[in-house]
Amino acid sequence: DSTICQVVLKTALAGLGYTADCADNGKIACDMVREHPLIYDCVFMDLRMPVMDGFEAVKYIRTQLHATMPIIVLSAECGEGIAEQVMKAGSSEFCQK
């Protein structure tokens, strides 16, 4: 996601007592989950990112890494069927920004 959105989410989570790591694209997010499978209790994912988009990243985390933590997709995208596509990819929830 954009740096501003990353800072806003990270700050909101910190206010609730959580720590968060940020990734600049879906591939980095997948690498982080692969390298530290027990550290992450939840993943927040944007849909539109360079290198690997959120759809691909969610599918990879679920099918290749077999990770079961909640994945919450946050996106400004609001087209018809987006929520269904996100859930079909393996997301736990979809929230529009």
C-alpha positions as CSV (number, residue, x, y, z in Angstrom):
1,D,0.0,0.0,0.0
2,S,1.1,3.6,-0.1
3,T,3.4,4.8,2.6
4,I,0.7,7.0,4.1
5,C,-1.8,4.2,4.3
6,Q,0.9,1.9,5.9
7,V,1.7,4.6,8.5
8,V,-2.0,5.1,9.3
9,L,-2.7,1.4,9.8
10,K,0.5,0.8,11.7
11,T,-0.3,3.7,14.0
12,A,-3.9,2.5,14.5
13,L,-2.7,-1.0,15.4
14,A,0.0,0.4,17.8
15,G,-2.8,2.4,19.5
16,L,-4.5,-1.0,20.2
17,G,-1.3,-2.5,21.5
18,Y,-0.2,-4.4,18.4
19,T,3.1,-4.2,16.5
20,A,3.1,-4.4,12.7
21,D,5.6,-4.9,9.9
22,C,5.1,-3.4,6.5
23,A,5.9,-4.8,3.0
24,D,6.1,-2.6,-0.1
25,N,4.6,-5.3,-2.4
26,G,2.9,-8.7,-2.3
27,K,6.1,-10.7,-2.9
28,I,7.8,-9.1,0.1
29,A,4.7,-9.9,2.2
30,C,4.8,-13.5,1.1
31,D,8.5,-13.7,1.8
32,M,8.0,-12.3,5.3
33,V,5.3,-14.9,6.1
34,R,7.5,-17.7,4.6
35,E,10.6,-16.7,6.6
36,H,8.7,-16.2,9.9
37,P,5.6,-18.4,9.8
38,L,4.9,-18.2,13.5
39,I,5.4,-14.5,14.0
40,Y,2.4,-13.2,12.2
41,D,-1.0,-13.5,13.8
42,C,-2.8,-11.6,11.0
43,V,-2.0,-10.2,7.6
44,F,-3.5,-7.0,6.2
45,M,-3.2,-6.9,2.4
46,D,-3.8,-4.3,-0.3
47,L,-5.1,-5.5,-3.7
48,R,-3.1,-3.3,-6.0
49,M,0.6,-3.5,-5.5
50,P,3.7,-3.8,-7.7
51,V,5.5,-7.1,-8.3
52,M,2.7,-9.3,-6.9
53,D,-0.8,-8.0,-6.3
54,G,-3.0,-8.9,-3.3
55,F,-5.0,-11.6,-5.1
56,E,-1.8,-13.4,-6.0
57,A,-0.3,-12.9,-2.6
58,V,-3.3,-14.2,-0.7
59,K,-3.5,-17.3,-3.0
60,Y,0.3,-17.9,-2.5
61,I,0.1,-17.6,1.3
62,R,-2.9,-20.0,1.4
63,T,-1.8,-22.6,-1.2
64,Q,2.0,-22.6,-1.2
65,L,2.7,-21.6,2.4
66,H,-0.4,-23.3,3.9
67,A,-0.7,-20.4,6.3
68,T,-4.0,-20.2,8.2
69,M,-3.8,-16.8,10.0
70,P,-6.5,-14.3,9.1
71,I,-5.8,-12.3,6.0
72,I,-7.8,-9.0,5.8
73,V,-7.8,-7.3,2.4
74,L,-8.0,-3.5,2.6
75,S,-8.6,-1.8,-0.7
76,A,-10.1,1.3,-2.3
77,E,-11.3,-0.9,-5.1
78,C,-15.1,-1.2,-5.0
79,G,-16.1,-2.8,-8.2
80,E,-18.8,-5.3,-8.5
81,G,-17.7,-8.7,-7.3
82,I,-14.4,-7.6,-5.7
83,A,-15.4,-8.9,-2.3
84,E,-16.3,-12.3,-3.7
85,Q,-13.1,-12.5,-5.7
86,V,-11.0,-11.6,-2.6
87,M,-12.8,-14.2,-0.5
88,K,-12.4,-16.8,-3.2
89,A,-8.7,-16.1,-3.3
90,G,-8.5,-17.1,0.4
91,S,-9.0,-13.9,2.3
92,S,-10.7,-13.9,5.6
93,E,-12.3,-10.5,5.3
94,F,-12.5,-7.6,2.8
95,C,-12.7,-4.0,3.9
96,Q,-13.0,-1.0,1.7
97,K,-10.8,2.0,2.5
